[in-house]
Amino acid sequence: QVQLVESGGGLVQAGGSLRLTCAVSGRAFTSYAMGWFRQAPGKEREFVVAISWSGGRTLYADSVKGRFTISRENDKATVYLQMNSLQPEDTAVYYCAADDRRLLGSSWDYEYDYWGQGTQVTVSS
């Protein structure tokens, strides 16, 4: 059984920063590509960023390029999302996801096999 647990969400003012953490347990973490998605109230879930199994390849949504950074520590089975220059439009529940069939990471949520419970990020103006 694979489990993903996100943490690090909270309330921050516009222009501030947060770092989200996703801890993965259950199977070989190094075989997973990982991704972060978010869902704002009344909106569909959207892709934020993905990282390959090695960390050597990343893929960012245009809306977060230059502001968000994904990284991973395979020895700790953990993925991080550093979010800087946060804006009110970044307010959403952020979900961590794992893909154990592909190594490179994807922007398509249906390609991910395991999901965390989500962590709320609220950015005030």
N, C-alpha and C positions, 0 to 999 in steps of 0.2 A: 504494500500500500504506500503510495507516494503522497506526501503531505507538503503543502506549501503554506507558510505562515508569514504574512506581511506585517510590518510594523513601521512606525516612524511618521505616520500621518499626524495631522493636527491643524491648528488655526494659525495663519501667518498673515502679516500685512503684505500688500502689494510691494514687489521689489525684494521681498525676503527669500529665504532659502529653507529647504527641508531635504533630508535624506531618508529615503525609504529603503527598507531592508526586507529581503525575502529569504527566509531560511527553508531549505529543502531537505526532506528526510525520506528514507525508504528504499531508494535504489541508487545506482551509480550516477551521481550528479554530473560527472564529466561527459556522460552520453547525451545530455540534454542541451538543446538550444533553449534559451529563455527569452521571455518577452514581458513587457509591461503594457497593459491596456488601461483605459479609464472610461468611466461612464458618468456623465453629468445627469442631473435630474431631468427627465423628459426627453433625453437623447439616447441614441444608440451607443453601444460600446464602441470605442475607437482605439486604434493602434497608437501607441506612444513610441516604443523603442524595442528593439530585439538585439540579442547578442548570441554569437555562435558558441559552440561548446568550448572552444579554446579561449574565447574572448578576443580573437583576432579580427573578427568581422562584426560590425555593428550597423544597424539600420534605424534611422530616426524619421519620425513624422516631421514634415516641414514646420509644423506649428511649434515644435520644441527644439529644433536644431539651434545649436549655439547657446542654449540655456540649460538643457538637461544632459546628463552624462550617465550612461550605464556602465557598470563594471561587475566583475565577478571574481570570487575567490574560491577556486575549486576545492582547495583543501579544507575549506570551511563550509562547503556546500551552500554558499550564500551569494545572492545577487543584490546589487545596490543600484538605486536610482537617485543621483544627486540632482536636485532641482533648484536652479538659481533664477533670479529675476522673475519670480512667480507673479502671475497676473490673475485677476478675478476669473478669467475664462479658463484657468487651469483647475478651478474648483470641480472636484469629481471624486468618486470612489475609484481608487487605483488598485488594479488587480495584477498579480504576478502569475505567470503561466509557464508551463514547461512542455516542450515538444520532444518526445523520446523517439521520434521516427526520422527526424531530419537534424542535421548538425549545424546548419548555417543560420537559422532564425528566419522568421517570416512575419509579414504584417497581417496575415490572415488569421483571425481568431479560431477558425474551424480547424486549423492545423495544429492546434495545441491540445494536449491530452489531459493535462492536469492544471487546476486552478486553485488559487488561494481564496480566502474569504473576503479579501478586500480591506483597504484602509482608507479612511476619509481624509481628503485634503481640502481645506477651505481657505481661500485667499480673500481677504477683505480689502476693499478699496479705500 
